[in-house]
Amino acid sequence: MEKTDAYIGIRVTKEFKARLEAQAEKERRPVANLIRLVMEEYLEQHENQP
């Protein structure tokens, strides 16, 4: 995996944050890692579409 050297901050509801934390805990990974994984998969699926 590439070195991460940039920061992106987002605001979410408390409920959404709790859902992210619960899913990350299930997968035994940090929330930031879960978000990065989901976004990488999204971009791979959509970058080459018209």
Residue pairs with C-beta under 8 A, 6 or more apart in sequence:
4 36
12 20
20 31
20 34
20 35
21 31
23 34
24 30
24 31
24 33
24 34
27 34
29 37
